[in-house]
């Protein structure tokens, strides 16, 4: 009798677990106005700016903007520009942020190779962090995935930001 109760309880828990995991499926972002796709690993990410023919940029938030914010931008660079030069150019703009402190650069690889650049700053009296992924699509095109959030929140969704950057790819 105890074995039957245990089997029933185990089956119920397993069924519940499988049912919940079905709702947590990955969505793929793709739009006719852009030449790239990426996987969105969590339903909490919501698109806040859809690409159009006049503005090819896409933006997502993770619940609210302070919990996680993503902008995807396309940069046209010279064929002989190193990623470190591109990062230095973007960093010039970041230096104007209040309390800006540069972090380290890390090599990054997914569908596209590139560099992740980390930094911290202060906004509305809160410690904020940024993690920008610079992904080279071809010699003259670099995509920048700009993630920002409150410092502790960006750390907690790091696996998701890495996942989005790893799955970012040019449409075939």
VENHU-V405631 format. One record per residue. N is the residue number from 0. SS is DSSP state (a for helix, b for strand, c for the rest). PSI is psi in whole degrees, -180 to 180 (999 if undefined). D_FIRST is the distance of its C-alpha to the first C-alpha in Angstrom with 1 decimal. Layout:
n-><N	N>
ss-><SS	SS>
psi-><PSI	PSI>
d_first-><D_FIRST	D_FIRST>
//
This chain:
n-><0	1	2	3	4	5	6	7	8	9	10	11	12	13	14	15	16	17	18	19	20	21	22	23	24	25	26	27	28	29	30	31	32	33	34	35	36	37	38	39	40	41	42	43	44	45	46	47	48	49	50	51	52	53	54	55	56	57	58	59	60	61	62	63	64	65	66	67	68	69	70	71	72	73	74	75	76	77	78	79	80	81	82	83	84	85	86	87	88	89	90	91	92	93	94	95	96	97	98	99	100	101	102	103	104	105	106	107	108	109	110	111	112	113	114	115	116	117	118	119	120	121	122	123	124	125	126	127	128	129	130	131	132	133	134	135	136	137	138	139	140	141	142	143	144	145	146	147	148	149	150	151	152	153	154	155	156	157	158	159	160	161	162	163	164	165	166	167	168	169	170	171>
ss-><c	a	a	a	a	a	a	a	a	a	a	a	a	a	a	a	a	a	a	a	a	a	a	c	c	c	b	b	b	b	c	c	c	c	c	b	b	b	b	b	c	c	c	c	b	b	b	b	b	c	c	c	c	c	c	c	c	b	b	b	b	b	c	c	c	c	c	c	b	b	b	b	b	b	b	b	c	c	c	c	c	c	a	a	a	a	a	a	a	a	a	a	a	a	c	c	c	c	c	c	b	b	b	b	b	b	b	b	b	c	c	c	b	b	b	b	b	b	b	b	b	b	b	c	c	b	b	b	b	b	b	b	b	b	b	b	b	b	c	c	b	b	b	b	b	b	b	b	b	b	a	a	a	a	a	a	c	a	a	a	a	a	a	a	a	a	a	c	b	b	c	c>
psi-><-42	-36	-40	-41	-43	-44	-43	-45	-44	-44	-40	-45	-44	-43	-41	-45	-46	-36	-41	-40	-26	-31	-19	35	151	138	148	127	131	142	146	-18	-4	161	19	164	162	160	136	111	-7	139	-11	-25	123	136	128	-19	118	139	151	-180	-27	-26	103	12	147	146	143	152	152	85	-88	167	-34	-19	-20	129	134	131	137	125	146	128	137	125	168	149	-30	5	132	154	-34	-33	-40	-43	-43	-39	-42	-35	-30	-37	-36	-26	-16	-7	143	130	23	131	120	144	-157	161	142	138	144	139	136	-135	-33	149	154	-153	139	133	128	148	167	156	178	133	134	40	13	147	123	159	156	145	109	130	120	109	122	119	-36	178	-27	6	127	130	138	121	108	104	131	152	173	145	-53	-29	-37	-37	-40	-22	16	-40	-33	-40	-41	-41	-44	-45	-39	-35	-4	128	160	137	146	999>
d_first-><0.0	3.8	5.4	5.3	6.5	8.7	9.9	10.8	12.5	14.3	15.5	16.8	18.6	20.0	21.2	22.8	24.5	25.9	27.0	28.9	30.5	31.9	33.9	35.3	37.3	40.7	43.7	47.0	50.3	53.1	56.2	59.2	61.5	60.4	60.2	57.0	53.2	50.5	46.7	45.6	42.2	41.1	41.4	42.9	46.1	48.3	51.7	54.5	57.5	57.5	60.0	62.9	66.1	68.0	65.4	63.1	61.1	57.5	55.8	52.2	50.8	47.4	46.7	50.1	53.0	52.7	49.1	50.2	53.1	54.1	57.4	58.2	61.9	64.0	66.9	69.8	71.2	73.9	72.9	73.9	72.1	69.5	66.2	67.3	70.4	68.4	66.2	69.3	70.7	67.5	67.4	70.9	69.5	66.7	69.1	70.1	66.7	66.7	65.5	65.1	64.0	63.6	60.6	60.2	60.2	57.5	57.6	55.0	53.9	51.8	53.1	56.4	57.8	59.2	59.2	57.1	59.3	57.9	59.8	59.5	61.5	61.5	61.2	61.1	60.9	57.7	57.1	56.6	55.9	56.8	55.6	57.8	57.1	60.3	59.4	62.3	62.1	65.5	68.6	69.7	66.5	64.1	61.2	60.3	56.8	57.5	54.5	55.1	53.0	52.7	52.6	49.0	47.7	49.4	47.8	44.3	44.9	46.7	44.1	44.6	48.4	48.3	46.1	48.6	51.5	49.9	49.3	52.7	54.8	57.8	57.2	58.2>
//
